[in-house]
């Protein structure tokens, strides 16, 4: 009886994506993935694209819970022989039911335990408490638990902040980490700032994460079905005109004052600010347009000409004002903003993202159904509205960490971001008052995930 079972790539990635070396992609291509019955051993079959033969790698968990290479073979002549080697190696390493394979880890290699409270219950963030307690979020908990053995806490306070006042900010950082790993970038976290330093093809980029924080007058209701959305489209437009740009402007301006470009380890490198909006319930669903307007200092009106062709007209914005608060528009045109090469944004960097990717990887809570609805980019050049979508989230779903991410490039940047380092996301540039975009095949603008839990 064979101990070998083929594994879906989404499941393999959920367990072992953070083990991969980006360098492997330069000389090999993964063809197939396997596991033993208990998933204590994983394996991948690779085609050596240089020598045109095959290689195989066996992975087992170390004492920190990370899947790591415990055996490998290369220069195997045929694919069939490589699969045969994997099956024999699986049988050998699993012969005694061994579940961990020590690689002389230090005590510092222990994974971060996010879900055991380290603060009094009354200090727990309501969203963290719900994440820990709700059956609907089992997929997210399982997904995050597989990530944490690989995550480096450079500040030493990640767990405490994730459980308390920093839940949104730390979740955004964790999401960015997952995306950067998926993009197969070499990732360095040797410094406490900026948050990430990535490298590939001999080029490096520094990334600093920030968020639009929650309104002080708004209690957290992140997991509730009732949503404090704008009452109508007129209110959306009103808040997008001044209020939301000011909200984005505050953390971006604060980060600008940190002068990261003067740090010795990133001097001369492109610097990216990665921002997400957590200021209100479901705010990410409708605030992205305000960010674009604020970054470039223009808004766009449209009409259809006599031939039915879409015409977009840019209108310059000078300031944003709410009561006695006033800021200039056009972040990329402000003094010293030339040191910021781009702004990275997603409306999807939430706990629902972790829940969906966990669910499609097979981490499931029996009796629950997850449904995602939203809007995505219409590639018709004459389209002025996005298209709707709805699907049931299960093992057939194909969402990625990159899906929904946009990079807005600074036209005045001293150091341009190499677009080839970030090939799977949307890129937006500003030229002659217009936004010129290169979009992935499927790019969601916003979505809502509903979790339906049956009665026990």
N, C-alpha and C positions, 0 to 999 in steps of 0.2 A: 504494500500500500504506500503510495507516494505521500511524503510529508510536505510536498511543494504545492502551493496554490498561487495562481496569478493574482496580482494585486492591482486595483485601480490606481492610476497615477495620482488622483486627488487624495486618496487615502495615504499613499506612500509619502506624498509631499507634506501632509499634515503631521506625519510621524518623523520624517527624516530630512525635510527640505533644508533645515538649518545645519545639517551635517555636510552638505555638498561643498566642494571647493569650486569657486567660479573658474579656476584655471582648467578644470577638466573639460569644460565646454570648448576649449580651444583645440583639443585633439581627440575628442570622443563624442559620441551621441548615445544617449540612453534609448534602448529599444524595448525593454520589458522590465517588469517589477514583480517580485515574489515575496511571499511570507510563509512561515510555517503555520500550523493550525492555531497556535496560541499568540501569534504575532510577537513572540519574543525574539525572533530572528527575521531580518529582512534581507533582501538581495536585489541587486540591479544588474541587468545584462547590458553591456555597452559594445558599440561598434567603434573600433579604433580607426578613425578617419584618416590617419597617416599611413598605417601599415595594412589597412583593409583586412584586419582579423578581429577577434573578439576578446573581451575582457569581462570579468565578473567580480563583484564585490559583495561580501557578506557583512551585514551590520548587526551588532548586538548592543544592548544598553550597557553603559558604564555605570559606576556607582552613583553618579550624579543624575542618572536617568536619561542621558543623551544616547541616541543611536550613533555608534561610531564604527569605523571599519575594524573588524576582527580577523578578516581573512580576505585574500584576493588572489586572482590568477589572471595572467595576461597571455597574449600571443596564442590564443586558442584558435585553431584553424577554421572551425565551422560553428554556426549558431547552435546546432544540435548538441555538439560536444560541450559548448559553454553551459547550456541548460543542464546537461548531465553532470557537469562539475558542480554547479550550484546545488543540485539535488543531493549529491554525495556530501558536500560541505555542510549543508543544512542538517543532514542526518548525523554527522560527526559532532558538530558543535551543540546540537540539541539532544545528544544521546542520554544525558543524565538529568534532563529537565532544567538545566541551568538557565537562569533568567537574567543574571548580570555578569558582565565580563569586565573585570577590573583592568584599568589602564594606568594604575598608580596615580589616581587623582589626589589632589591636595584637598584639605578640608574646605578651602575657599571655593572648590568646584561644586559645592552643594547648590542645588537649584533654589531660586527664590520661591518661597511658598506664599503666593498671593492670597490664598483663600482661608488661611487660619488667622483670625483676628488677633492683632497685637495691640489694639487700643480698646478702651471701654466701649461697650455697645452703643452708648449714647453719642459717641464721636464718629461712628461709622457713617460714611456717605450713604444716603438712601439707595442710590443706584448700585453701590457695591453690595449692600445687604440683600437687595432683590436679586442680583446676579448670583449670589451664593445660595439663596433659598428657593428660587423658582425652578420648577421642573422644566419650564419652557426654555431655560437657558443652560441646560445640561450640555448641548453642543459647544457653546462658547466656553464653558468651564473646561471641558475636555481639550478643546483646541488650545486655549491659553496654557493649560498645564503642560502640553507638549512643547510649547515655545520657551517657557521660562528656564529650563535647564541650560539653554544657550544664551540667555539674555544677560548682558553685563550691566550691573547697577553701578555706574560711575560715581553717582552722588552719594550712595549709601542710604538713601531714604525712599527708594522706589516703593517698597511694600507699604510703608506707613502712609505715604501720600496717595497711593492707589486706593487705600481703604478709607481715606478721609477726604480732606478738602481738595486734593489734587487728582481725584478720580478721572475727570475729563482730560486733563493735560497729560497724565501718564498713559491713559488709553490711546490717545493720539500718537504719542511717542512709540508705543508698542505697535500700533498699526503701521507707522512709517518704517519701523524696523522690519516688519514682515514683508512690506513691499520691496524694500531694498534687497532683502535676501532673495525674494522671488525674481528680481531683476538681474540676479547673479553678479552683483557688484561686490568687490572686495571691501569689507566694512571694518573700520577702525573706531574703537571707542576708548582710546587710551587717555583722553582728556575730558574734563568735565564740561567743557564748552568749546565749540558748539557741540550739539548733540551727536552728530554723525559726520564722519569723514569717509567718503567713498572714492574708489579708484578702479579704473579699468582702461585698457588700451593706452596706458602711460599717462592718463589724464585723471585729475582729482577734483572733487567738488565738496565743499563744506555745507552742511545743512543744519539749521537751527530751527527747532519746533516751538510754536507758540499757539495760543488759542484766544478766541474771544470768550472771556469768562462769563459765567452766569450772572444775570441781573441780580443785584442784591435784594430787590423787592420781590423776587420770584422764587418760591420754594421749589425744590426739585420734584418733578413728577415724570421723570424720564421714561418709566416703564408703564405709565398709565395709558389707557386707551383714549381718555379725553385729552384733547390737544388744544393749546392756546395759540391757534393759528390766526393770522389776520382775518378779519371778518369778510373781506371781499377783495377783489383785484385792486380797487381804488386805494384801500389801505396798504396793500403790498407796495404799490407805486409810491405812495406817500412816505412810507418808512424807508424804502430803498433810496429815495432822493437824498436824504440828509442823515437820518438816525443811524442806519446800518453802516454807511461809510465811516461815520465817526466811531462806531464800535470797532470796525476793522482797523481804523487808523490808530487807535490808542495802543494796542499791543505791537503793531508794526513800528510805530514811532519809538516806543520804548526799547524795542530790540535794536533799532538804529542807533540809539544812544549808547549801546554797549560797545560799539566800535570793534566788532569781532575781527574785522579785516586787519587790525593791528597786531593780533596774536601771531607769534612767530611761526607756529605750525600751520597756519592757513594763509599767511601773507602771500599775496599774488594769486590766490586761488579764487574761482567763482564761489560766491556765497549765496545760498538760497535760504529764504525764510519760508518755512512750511506752516501754514495757518489753517485752523478749522474753527467753525463757529458753533459754540455751545451756549450762546447767550440766553436761549429760551427753548421751550419745548418744540422739537422738530424744526428749529430755526434753519437748519441746513437745507431744508426743502425749498426755500424761497429767497435766500439772501445772496446767492453767488453773483447775480447780476450787479448788485451794489458793490461788491469787491472789484469787479472788472472796471466799473465806472470810476471808482476811487483810485485804482492803480494808474490808470491812463488819463484821468481827468476829462473824459468825454462820455456822453451817453449817445445812444444811437436810436434814431427814429426811422421807420420804414414806410414805404408805400409801394404800390404796384403801378407801373407806367401803362401807357395806352396799349402796349403789347402784352401786358400781363406779366412783365418781368419785375422781380423784386429789386427795389432800389433802397439802399441803406444810406442814411445821411448822418454823419457825426455832428454832435453839438457840444461845444466846449463847456466844461464846468469849472467855475472859478473857485467856489467855496462850498462847504457844507456847514449848515448852521442849525442848531436846535437850542432854543432859549438863549442862554448867554454863552453857550459852547460853540466855537467856530474853528474850523480847520481848513487849510487850503486843500483843494482837490489835486489829484495827480501825484501820488506817492513817489512814482519813479522820477518825477521832475523836481523833487525837493532837494535842498542842499545835502550833500553827502550820500544821497540815495544811489548814486552811481556805483557805490561799493556793493550794492545788493544786485546780484545778477538776475534773479528771478524770484517769483513767489509761487510756491506750490500749494495747491488747494484741492480738497475733496469734500464732497457732501456725504461721503460714505464711511468716514473713519470713525464709526461708532461701534457699540457692543453688538448691534445687529449684524454688522459685517462679520465679526468673529462667529456669531451664532450661525449665520448662513454658510460660511465656509466650513465650519465644524460639521454642520448637518450634511452637506454634500460630500464630506469625507467619510461619512458613515457613523459619526458620533450622534446617536439619536436617543431621544427619550420616548419610550413607547407611549402611545396614546396622544401624541402631539402632532399637529400639522402646521407647517410654516408656509405662508404665502407672501410673495413679494410683488408689489406694484409700484410703478413709477413712470418716468418719462426718459427717453433717450434721443440722441442726436439723429436728425433726419438728414441724410447726405444729399438729398435733392437740393441743388443750388438755389432753387426758387422757393424752398420751404422757409416759413417764418415762425413755425411752431415745432416743438419736439413731438415725437411719437410716443404713444402710451405702450406699456407692456405689463403683463401679469404672468406669473408662473408659480407653481408649487415648488418649494425648495426641497430637493431630495438628492439622491446620489446621481441623478442624471443632469443636475445643474452644472454649469461650467464657469461660474464666477471666478475671477482672479483678484488678488490684492490690488493690482494696478487699476482695475476697472473703476472708472469714475474720477481718477486723478487728472488734474490739469496743471501745467506749468506755464505761468505767465512771464514771458521774458522781458527784461528791462531794455528798452531801446537805447538807453544811455549807459549801459553797463560797461565798466572798465574791463571786466573779464567775462566773456560770454560763456554760458553753460554749454558744454558739448552735448548736443541733442542725442548723439548716438549712445550715450550712457544710459538714456532713459527712453528706449524705443517703444515701450508698450503703452505709454500714456499720451494724453492730448497735449499739444504744444500750441501756444498762442503768442503771436508777435504783433507789434503795433507799427503800422506803416501808413503814412499819409492820412492819419485820422481814422483808419479802419483797422479792425482786428482781423488778422490773417491766421487761420487755424488749420492745423493738421490733426485730424481726428482718427482715433481707432475705429474699427468696423462697428463695434458696439460701445457706445459711451453714454452711460446714464447720467442725467443731470441731477436727479433726486429720486429717492424711493422710500417707501414705507413698508416695513415688514410686520406682518400680523402673525402672532403665535396663538394657535387655538389648542387648548389643553382639555382633553376629555375628563369626565368625572372619574374619580378613583373607584 
